[in-house]
């Protein structure tokens, strides 16, 4: 089954992830294990943090009940 194209908010999160990966992961998943993993990867190296953030953004849909503009 095909995934729907990225929404405008996802595209913005991809762009923000280039500069501050933990912020985009927090916006997508909240405060949890994914955020801690991303912070550790970002501290170890910028590229692993960005790749992990992009993977989180592409893997998870918007939470139910949120409105896309």
DSSP file (Angstrom, degrees, kcal/mol; ACC not computed):
  #  RESIDUE AA STRUCTURE BP1 BP2  ACC     N-H-->O    O-->H-N    N-H-->O    O-->H-N    TCO  KAPPA ALPHA  PHI   PSI    X-CA   Y-CA   Z-CA
    1    1 A X              0   0    0      0, 0.0     2,-0.1     0, 0.0     0, 0.0   0.000 360.0 360.0 360.0 132.8    0.0    0.0    0.0
    2    2 A X        -     0   0    0      1,-0.1     2,-0.2     0, 0.0     0, 0.0  -0.435 360.0-126.7 -75.4 142.9    1.4    3.4   -1.0
    3    3 A X        -     0   0    0     -2,-0.1     3,-0.1     1,-0.1    -1,-0.1  -0.619  29.6-107.0 -84.0 147.1    2.1    6.0    1.6
    4    4 A X        -     0   0    0     -2,-0.2     3,-0.1     1,-0.1    -1,-0.1  -0.374  45.4 -91.7 -68.8 155.1    0.6    9.4    1.2
    5    5 A X        -     0   0    0      1,-0.1    -1,-0.1    -2,-0.0     2,-0.0  -0.224  54.8 -81.9 -64.1 159.1    3.0   12.2    0.2
    6    6 A X        -     0   0    0      1,-0.1    -1,-0.1    -3,-0.1     2,-0.1  -0.320  46.6-126.8 -62.3 140.5    4.6   14.2    2.9
    7    7 A X     >  -     0   0    0     -3,-0.1     4,-2.0     1,-0.1     5,-0.2  -0.310  27.5-100.8 -80.1 171.6    2.5   17.0    4.3
    8    8 A X  H  > S+     0   0    0      1,-0.2     4,-2.1     2,-0.2     5,-0.2   0.877 124.0  54.1 -61.3 -38.2    3.7   20.6    4.5
    9    9 A X  H  > S+     0   0    0      1,-0.2     4,-2.2     2,-0.2    -1,-0.2   0.875 107.0  51.4 -66.5 -35.4    4.5   20.2    8.2
   10   10 A X  H  > S+     0   0    0      2,-0.2     4,-2.4     1,-0.2    -1,-0.2   0.904 108.0  51.5 -66.2 -40.3    6.7   17.2    7.5
   11   11 A X  H  X S+     0   0    0     -4,-2.0     4,-1.9     1,-0.2    -2,-0.2   0.902 110.4  49.3 -63.1 -40.0    8.6   19.1    4.8
   12   12 A X  H  X S+     0   0    0     -4,-2.1     4,-2.5     1,-0.2    -1,-0.2   0.896 109.8  51.4 -64.6 -39.9    9.2   21.8    7.4
   13   13 A X  H  X S+     0   0    0     -4,-2.2     4,-2.3     2,-0.2    -2,-0.2   0.880 106.6  54.1 -65.3 -37.6   10.4   19.2    9.9
   14   14 A X  H  X S+     0   0    0     -4,-2.4     4,-0.7     2,-0.2    -1,-0.2   0.921 111.2  46.2 -59.6 -43.4   12.8   17.8    7.3
   15   15 A X  H >X S+     0   0    0     -4,-1.9     3,-0.9     1,-0.2     4,-0.6   0.922 113.0  48.0 -66.5 -44.5   14.3   21.3    6.9
   16   16 A X  H >X S+     0   0    0     -4,-2.5     4,-3.1     1,-0.2     3,-1.0   0.852 102.8  64.6 -63.9 -34.1   14.5   22.0   10.6
   17   17 A X  H 3< S+     0   0    0     -4,-2.3     4,-0.4     1,-0.3    -1,-0.2   0.750  91.5  64.4 -63.3 -23.4   16.1   18.6   11.1
   18   18 A X  H << S+     0   0    0     -3,-0.9    -1,-0.3    -4,-0.7     3,-0.2   0.881 117.9  24.6 -65.2 -36.3   19.1   19.7    9.1
   19   19 A X  H << S+     0   0    0     -3,-1.0     2,-0.3    -4,-0.6    -2,-0.2   0.860 140.9  14.8 -97.3 -43.6   19.9   22.4   11.8
   20   20 A X    >X  +     0   0    0     -4,-3.1     4,-1.2     1,-0.1     3,-0.8  -0.717  63.4 178.4-136.6  82.5   18.4   21.0   15.0
   21   21 A X  H 3> S+     0   0    0     -4,-0.4     4,-1.9    -2,-0.3     3,-0.2   0.866  78.4  57.5 -57.8 -41.0   17.5   17.3   14.7
   22   22 A X  H 3> S+     0   0    0      1,-0.2     4,-2.5     2,-0.2    -1,-0.2   0.847 102.2  56.5 -62.2 -30.7   16.2   16.8   18.3
   23   23 A X  H <> S+     0   0    0     -3,-0.8     4,-2.3     2,-0.2    -1,-0.2   0.921 107.6  46.8 -65.3 -42.2   13.6   19.6   17.8
   24   24 A X  H  X S+     0   0    0     -4,-1.2     4,-1.5    -3,-0.2    -1,-0.2   0.873 112.8  49.5 -68.7 -35.3   12.1   17.9   14.8
   25   25 A X  H  X>S+     0   0    0     -4,-1.9     4,-3.2     2,-0.2     5,-0.6   0.907 111.2  49.8 -67.8 -40.7   12.0   14.5   16.6
   26   26 A X  H  X5S+     0   0    0     -4,-2.5     4,-1.6     1,-0.2    -2,-0.2   0.901 109.9  50.9 -62.8 -40.7   10.4   16.1   19.6
   27   27 A X  H  <5S+     0   0    0     -4,-2.3    -1,-0.2     1,-0.2    -2,-0.2   0.837 118.9  37.7 -65.5 -32.1    7.8   17.8   17.4
   28   28 A X  H  <5S+     0   0    0     -4,-1.5    -2,-0.2    -5,-0.2    35,-0.2   0.888 136.0  12.9 -86.9 -42.4    7.0   14.4   15.8
   29   29 A X  H  <5S-     0   0    0     -4,-3.2    -3,-0.2     1,-0.3    -2,-0.2   0.568  92.4-136.0-116.1 -13.3    7.2   12.0   18.7
   30   30 A X     << -     0   0    0     -4,-1.6     2,-0.8    -5,-0.6    -1,-0.3  -0.394  56.4 -25.8  83.7-167.2    7.3   14.0   21.9
   31   31 A X  S    S+     0   0    0     -2,-0.1     2,-0.3     4,-0.1    -5,-0.0  -0.745  97.7  95.0 -88.6 112.4    9.6   13.4   24.8
   32   32 A X  S  > S-     0   0    0     -2,-0.8     4,-1.9     1,-0.0     3,-0.2  -0.863  88.7 -48.5-168.4-160.2   10.6    9.7   24.8
   33   33 A X  H  > S+     0   0    0     -2,-0.3     4,-2.7     1,-0.2     5,-0.2   0.865 126.2  57.3 -63.5 -38.2   13.2    7.2   23.8
   34   34 A X  H  > S+     0   0    0      1,-0.2     4,-2.1     2,-0.2    -1,-0.2   0.891 107.4  48.9 -61.5 -38.5   13.3    8.5   20.2
   35   35 A X  H  > S+     0   0    0     -5,-0.2     4,-2.4    -3,-0.2    -1,-0.2   0.924 111.6  48.1 -66.8 -44.2   14.3   11.9   21.5
   36   36 A X  H  X S+     0   0    0     -4,-1.9     4,-2.2     1,-0.2    -2,-0.2   0.908 111.9  49.7 -63.7 -41.5   17.0   10.6   23.8
   37   37 A X  H  X S+     0   0    0     -4,-2.7     4,-2.5     1,-0.2    -1,-0.2   0.912 111.4  49.6 -61.7 -42.4   18.4    8.4   21.0
   38   38 A X  H  X S+     0   0    0     -4,-2.1     4,-2.5    -5,-0.2    -2,-0.2   0.897 108.8  51.3 -67.0 -39.1   18.4   11.4   18.6
   39   39 A X  H  X S+     0   0    0     -4,-2.4     4,-2.2     2,-0.2    -1,-0.2   0.927 111.5  48.2 -62.6 -43.5   20.2   13.6   21.1
   40   40 A X  H  X S+     0   0    0     -4,-2.2     4,-2.2     1,-0.2    -2,-0.2   0.918 113.2  47.2 -62.9 -43.3   22.9   11.0   21.7
   41   41 A X  H  X S+     0   0    0     -4,-2.5     4,-1.7     1,-0.2     8,-0.6   0.881 111.2  51.9 -65.1 -37.2   23.4   10.6   17.9
   42   42 A X  H  < S+     0   0    0     -4,-2.5    -1,-0.2     6,-0.2    -2,-0.2   0.879 110.1  48.5 -67.3 -37.6   23.5   14.3   17.4
   43   43 A X  H  < S+     0   0    0     -4,-2.2    -2,-0.2     1,-0.2    -1,-0.2   0.889 112.0  49.4 -68.3 -38.7   26.2   14.7   20.1
   44   44 A X  H  < S-     0   0    0     -4,-2.2     2,-0.3     1,-0.3    -2,-0.2   0.800 135.1 -23.6 -70.9 -28.0   28.2   11.8   18.6
   45   45 A X     X  -     0   0    0     -4,-1.7     4,-1.4    -5,-0.2    -1,-0.3  -0.830  52.2-124.7 178.2 142.5   27.9   13.4   15.1
   46   46 A X  H  > S+     0   0    0     -2,-0.3     4,-2.1     1,-0.2     5,-0.2   0.914 106.7  53.3 -63.4 -44.9   25.7   15.8   13.2
   47   47 A X  H  > S+     0   0    0      1,-0.2     4,-2.7     2,-0.2     5,-0.2   0.907 106.1  50.9 -63.4 -45.4   25.0   13.4   10.3
   48   48 A X  H  > S+     0   0    0     -7,-0.3     4,-2.2     1,-0.2    -1,-0.2   0.890 111.0  50.7 -59.9 -36.0   23.8   10.5   12.4
   49   49 A X  H  X S+     0   0    0     -4,-1.4     4,-2.2    -8,-0.6    -1,-0.2   0.912 111.8  46.4 -65.2 -42.7   21.4   12.8   14.2
   50   50 A X  H  X S+     0   0    0     -4,-2.1     4,-2.6     2,-0.2     5,-0.2   0.922 112.6  49.5 -66.3 -44.7   20.0   14.2   11.0
   51   51 A X  H  X S+     0   0    0     -4,-2.7     4,-2.1     1,-0.2    -2,-0.2   0.904 112.0  48.5 -62.7 -41.0   19.6   10.8    9.4
   52   52 A X  H  X S+     0   0    0     -4,-2.2     4,-2.4    -5,-0.2    -1,-0.2   0.911 111.4  50.2 -65.4 -41.6   17.8    9.5   12.5
   53   53 A X  H  X S+     0   0    0     -4,-2.2     4,-2.6     1,-0.2    -2,-0.2   0.924 110.7  48.9 -62.5 -44.3   15.5   12.5   12.5
   54   54 A X  H  X S+     0   0    0     -4,-2.6     4,-2.2     1,-0.2    -1,-0.2   0.880 110.9  51.2 -63.0 -37.3   14.6   12.1    8.8
   55   55 A X  H  X S+     0   0    0     -4,-2.1     4,-2.1    -5,-0.2    -2,-0.2   0.915 110.9  47.8 -66.0 -42.6   13.9    8.4    9.5
   56   56 A X  H  X S+     0   0    0     -4,-2.4     4,-2.0     2,-0.2    -2,-0.2   0.923 112.4  49.5 -63.1 -44.4   11.6    9.3   12.4
   57   57 A X  H  < S+     0   0    0     -4,-2.6    -2,-0.2     1,-0.2    -1,-0.2   0.904 116.2  41.8 -62.6 -41.3    9.8   11.9   10.3
   58   58 A X  H  < S+     0   0    0     -4,-2.2    -1,-0.2    -5,-0.2    -2,-0.2   0.794 115.1  50.4 -78.1 -26.8    9.3    9.6    7.4
   59   59 A X  H  < S+     0   0    0     -4,-2.1     2,-0.4    -5,-0.2    -2,-0.2   0.892 103.5  59.1 -79.6 -39.9    8.3    6.5    9.5
   60   60 A X  S  < S-     0   0    0     -4,-2.0     3,-0.1    -5,-0.2     2,-0.1  -0.753  70.9-142.8-102.3 135.7    5.6    8.0   11.7
   61   61 A X        -     0   0    0     -2,-0.4     2,-0.1     1,-0.2     3,-0.1  -0.294  43.4 -75.8 -78.7 171.0    2.4    9.6   10.6
   62   62 A X        -     0   0    0      1,-0.1    -1,-0.2    -2,-0.1     3,-0.1  -0.436  60.6 -97.1 -64.1 144.3    0.9   12.6   12.4
   63   63 A X    >   -     0   0    0    -35,-0.2     3,-1.6     1,-0.1    -1,-0.1  -0.309  49.2 -91.5 -61.1 149.1   -0.8   11.7   15.7
   64   64 A X  T 3  S+     0   0    0      1,-0.2    -1,-0.1    -3,-0.1     3,-0.1  -0.344 111.2  30.5 -62.3 139.7   -4.5   11.1   15.4
   65   65 A X  T 3  S+     0   0    0      1,-0.4     2,-0.3    -3,-0.1    -1,-0.2   0.350  88.3 121.9  93.8  -6.3   -6.5   14.3   16.1
   66   66 A X    <   -     0   0    0     -3,-1.6     2,-0.5    -4,-0.0    -1,-0.4  -0.650  57.9-130.6 -90.2 150.4   -4.0   16.7   14.8
   67   67 A X        -     0   0    0     -2,-0.3     2,-0.5    -3,-0.1    -3,-0.0  -0.845  10.7-145.4-103.6 131.7   -4.9   19.1   12.1
   68   68 A X              0   0    0     -2,-0.5     0, 0.0     1,-0.1     0, 0.0  -0.822 360.0 360.0 -94.3 131.8   -2.7   19.5    9.0
   69   69 A X              0   0    0     -2,-0.5    -1,-0.1     0, 0.0    -2,-0.0   0.409 360.0 360.0-102.2 360.0   -2.6   23.1    7.6
